[in-house]
Amino acid sequence: VCEQEQEQAVVLYDEKCNALVVQPNEDGSYWRKLVRNKVIRMREKRRERAAAEFLAGLREEAHRTGLAEPCQFHVKSLRGPK
């Protein structure tokens, strides 16, 4: 049995449907590093897609329960503090 590696990212979002995915470094820290290769960029895109799916689920749940109006989240990415 092969265990799949878990990925993580921090997702920040607000009531105006803006979302930001904060990308971690390879060592798990969130400090900015300048060198990024294709594999890392592909992981970042995967995290952005996962965040969009997560937020779509939140949006549907909030709309179904009447807590919020339906909206389309605008997902952006951030690679640590400047």
C-alpha atoms as one frame of an Amber mdcrd trajectory, in Angstrom:
protein
   0.000   0.000   0.000   1.407   3.361  -1.046   0.616   6.349   1.150   0.057
   9.590  -0.718   1.941  12.623   0.586  -0.348  15.253   2.134   0.002  18.844
   0.988  -0.965  21.930   2.916  -1.512  25.619   2.367  -3.149  28.441   4.280
  -6.337  29.823   2.699  -7.456  33.333   3.682 -10.869  34.523   2.498 -13.356
  37.289   3.220 -17.064  37.977   2.863 -16.453  39.769  -0.464 -15.360  36.467
  -2.072 -11.657  37.293  -2.207  -9.343  34.398  -1.405  -5.588  34.105  -1.008
  -3.625  30.842  -0.915  -0.396  31.221   1.100   2.079  28.687  -0.312   4.481
  26.899   2.064   8.149  26.235   1.254   9.585  22.722   0.989  10.639  22.821
   4.657   7.121  23.778   5.785   7.958  27.411   6.522   6.108  30.285   4.891
   9.068  32.635   4.387   9.652  33.753   0.813  12.279  31.938  -1.200  13.335
  33.175  -4.611  14.029  29.896  -6.408  11.001  27.919  -7.593  11.080  25.151
 -10.137   8.380  23.575 -12.283   7.482  20.889  -9.733   6.913  23.528  -7.064
   4.806  25.651  -9.427   2.686  22.575 -10.251   2.146  21.911  -6.519   1.120
  25.540  -6.043  -1.453  25.262  -8.846  -2.796  22.069  -7.258  -3.208  23.873
  -3.938  -4.975  26.778  -5.654  -7.419  24.356  -7.304  -7.990  22.592  -3.960
  -8.642  25.962  -2.279 -11.138  26.902  -5.007 -12.972  23.586  -4.525 -12.970
  24.055  -0.732 -14.346  27.588  -1.046 -17.000  26.458  -3.544 -18.201  23.953
  -0.950 -18.313  26.667   1.729 -20.194  28.960  -0.639 -22.783  26.287  -1.449
 -23.267  25.431   2.232 -23.659  29.101   3.202 -26.132  29.690   0.379 -28.123
  26.549   1.196 -28.433  27.542   4.869 -29.225  31.168   3.985 -26.119  32.602
   5.678 -24.712  34.291   2.583 -25.495  35.261  -0.968 -23.924  33.131  -3.698
 -20.677  34.502  -5.089 -17.646  33.435  -7.111 -14.377  33.436  -5.149 -11.340
  35.046  -6.768  -8.370  32.883  -5.707  -4.858  34.380  -5.725  -1.579  32.975
  -4.487   1.069  34.353  -2.116   4.502  32.910  -1.424   5.237  34.132   2.097
   5.955  37.539   3.636   8.021  40.083   1.715
